Amino acid sequence: MNKSSIRKKLLKLRKNNYPKKYYLSPAKLFQFLKKKGLKSKNIGGYYPFNYELDILNILEVFENNNFTLSLPKITKNNEMNFFRWSKNEPLNINKYGIPEPISNIKIYPKILLIPLVGFDDNLNRLGYGGGYYDRYLSRAQNKDQIFKVGVGFSFQKVKNLPIKRYDKRLDCIITEKNIIE
């Protein structure tokens, strides 16, 4: 199967399974990051959209522990960057219907929580197909090391994803059931 047909199948599966209560433990993620020796207080997250795993509880715990939060924003030149956000701040809806921060304070997160459409055991990620995260990571990783955490439901796992040379592997994947390294 090609990426497009896998994506279509997984998006339908995610939509059909979404109403079930899936919970991602902030404590599990904190413990894992501590075990990895990651000390950065700059976190890039996402605002859940289109039946993505809801991480707002995790972002709130990070913020309550004095982390700087940021969310992605698509800029006029079709690039994605991360901008400061707090749980109490309003959001704008972009041309894709995705909530974005109103802030213009650019943040360079050292730990990035990335939403998944699909994933495999080799830490490959399938997104929506726009290449925004891959392009961002190519630009940003030239400057600094970013720890890339894929976030998704366990049922989004596939045996093998078709990979292109520009696709960026994740450092780990966290689901409601486990952490894959």
C-alpha positions as CSV (number, residue, x, y, z in Angstrom):
1,M,0.0,0.0,0.0
2,N,1.2,3.5,-0.7
3,K,1.2,6.4,1.9
4,S,-2.0,7.9,0.6
5,S,-4.1,4.7,1.0
6,I,-2.6,4.0,4.4
7,R,-3.3,7.5,5.5
8,K,-6.9,7.3,4.3
9,K,-7.5,4.0,6.1
10,L,-5.9,5.2,9.4
11,L,-7.7,8.5,9.4
12,K,-11.0,6.6,9.1
13,L,-10.0,4.1,11.8
14,R,-9.0,7.0,14.1
15,K,-12.3,8.8,13.6
16,N,-14.3,5.6,14.3
17,N,-12.4,4.9,17.5
18,Y,-12.1,8.4,18.8
19,P,-15.1,8.5,21.1
20,K,-13.6,5.8,23.3
21,K,-11.7,7.2,26.2
22,Y,-8.0,7.1,25.6
23,Y,-5.7,8.7,28.2
24,L,-2.1,9.6,27.9
25,S,-0.4,9.8,31.3
26,P,1.6,13.0,31.9
27,A,3.5,11.1,34.7
28,K,4.5,8.4,32.2
29,L,5.9,11.0,29.8
30,F,7.7,13.0,32.5
31,Q,9.3,9.8,33.9
32,F,10.4,8.8,30.4
33,L,11.9,12.2,29.6
34,K,13.7,12.2,32.9
35,K,15.1,8.8,32.3
36,K,16.4,10.0,28.9
37,G,18.2,12.9,30.7
38,L,16.3,15.5,28.8
39,K,16.3,18.7,30.9
40,S,15.1,21.3,28.4
41,K,12.1,23.4,29.5
42,N,11.1,24.3,25.9
43,I,8.3,22.0,24.7
44,G,6.6,22.1,21.3
45,G,3.2,20.5,21.3
46,Y,0.1,20.6,19.2
47,Y,-3.5,21.5,19.7
48,P,-5.6,18.3,19.0
49,F,-7.4,18.4,15.7
50,N,-9.2,15.9,13.5
51,Y,-9.4,13.2,16.2
52,E,-5.8,13.4,17.2
53,L,-4.8,12.1,20.6
54,D,-5.6,15.0,23.1
55,I,-2.4,16.1,24.9
56,L,-3.9,19.2,26.5
57,N,-3.6,17.6,29.9
58,I,0.1,17.0,29.3
59,L,0.7,20.5,28.1
60,E,-1.0,21.8,31.2
61,V,1.2,19.7,33.5
62,F,4.3,20.9,31.6
63,E,3.2,24.5,32.0
64,N,2.4,24.1,35.7
65,N,6.0,22.8,36.1
66,N,7.4,26.0,34.5
67,F,8.0,24.7,31.0
68,T,7.7,27.1,28.1
69,L,5.0,25.8,25.7
70,S,4.8,26.4,22.0
71,L,2.4,25.3,19.3
72,P,3.0,25.2,15.5
73,K,1.9,28.0,13.2
74,I,1.9,28.0,9.4
75,T,3.5,31.2,8.2
76,K,2.8,33.1,5.0
77,N,5.7,31.3,3.1
78,N,4.1,27.9,3.9
79,E,6.7,27.1,6.6
80,M,5.8,25.9,10.0
81,N,7.4,27.4,13.1
82,F,6.6,27.2,16.8
83,F,5.3,30.1,18.8
84,R,4.8,30.6,22.5
85,W,1.4,29.6,23.9
86,S,-0.2,29.3,27.3
87,K,-3.4,27.3,28.1
88,N,-5.2,30.5,28.9
89,E,-4.5,32.2,25.6
90,P,-6.9,32.3,22.7
91,L,-6.0,30.6,19.4
92,N,-6.6,31.5,15.8
93,I,-8.0,29.0,13.3
94,N,-5.7,28.6,10.2
95,K,-6.7,27.9,6.6
96,Y,-6.7,24.1,7.4
97,G,-9.0,24.5,10.4
98,I,-6.2,24.0,12.9
99,P,-5.9,26.1,16.0
100,E,-2.7,28.2,16.2
101,P,-1.2,30.5,18.8
102,I,-1.8,34.3,18.3
103,S,1.7,35.0,19.8
104,N,4.5,36.2,17.5
105,I,7.2,35.0,20.0
106,K,9.1,32.3,18.1
107,I,10.3,29.4,20.3
108,Y,12.8,26.7,19.4
109,P,11.6,23.6,21.3
110,K,14.1,21.0,22.3
111,I,11.4,18.4,22.9
112,L,8.7,18.1,20.3
113,L,5.4,16.3,20.6
114,I,4.3,15.4,17.1
115,P,0.8,14.1,16.2
116,L,0.7,10.9,14.2
117,V,-1.7,9.5,11.6
118,G,0.3,6.3,11.6
119,F,3.6,4.8,12.7
120,D,5.7,1.6,12.6
121,D,8.2,-0.1,15.0
122,N,11.1,1.6,13.2
123,L,9.9,4.9,14.6
124,N,8.7,6.1,11.2
125,R,5.8,8.6,11.2
126,L,3.0,9.1,8.8
127,G,1.4,12.5,8.9
128,Y,-1.2,14.3,6.8
129,G,1.1,14.5,3.8
130,G,2.0,18.2,3.7
131,G,5.6,17.7,4.9
132,Y,5.4,20.5,7.4
133,Y,7.0,18.6,10.3
134,D,9.7,17.0,8.0
135,R,10.6,20.5,6.6
136,Y,10.6,22.1,10.1
137,L,12.9,19.3,11.5
138,S,15.3,19.6,8.5
139,R,15.7,23.3,9.2
140,A,15.7,23.2,13.0
141,Q,18.0,20.1,13.4
142,N,20.7,21.9,11.5
143,K,20.8,24.3,14.5
144,D,20.0,22.2,17.5
145,Q,19.2,18.6,18.5
146,I,15.5,18.1,19.0
147,F,14.0,15.1,20.8
148,K,11.1,14.0,18.6
149,V,8.2,12.3,20.4
150,G,5.5,10.9,18.2
151,V,2.0,10.9,19.8
152,G,-0.8,8.6,18.7
153,F,-3.1,5.8,19.5
154,S,-1.8,2.2,19.6
155,F,-4.3,1.2,16.9
156,Q,-2.5,3.5,14.4
157,K,0.5,1.2,14.3
158,V,1.2,-0.5,10.9
159,K,3.7,-3.1,10.0
160,N,5.9,-1.0,7.7
161,L,5.5,2.5,6.3
162,P,6.9,3.4,2.9
163,I,9.6,5.9,3.6
164,K,11.1,8.6,1.4
165,R,14.6,10.1,1.9
166,Y,13.2,13.4,3.4
167,D,11.0,11.6,6.0
168,K,12.4,12.2,9.5
169,R,12.4,9.3,12.0
170,L,11.2,9.9,15.6
171,D,13.2,9.3,18.7
172,C,10.2,7.5,20.4
173,I,6.5,7.1,20.1
174,I,4.1,7.3,23.0
175,T,0.6,5.8,22.9
176,E,-2.1,5.3,25.5
177,K,-0.6,1.8,26.1
178,N,3.2,2.1,25.8
179,I,6.4,3.9,24.7
180,I,8.2,2.6,21.7
181,E,12.0,3.3,21.4
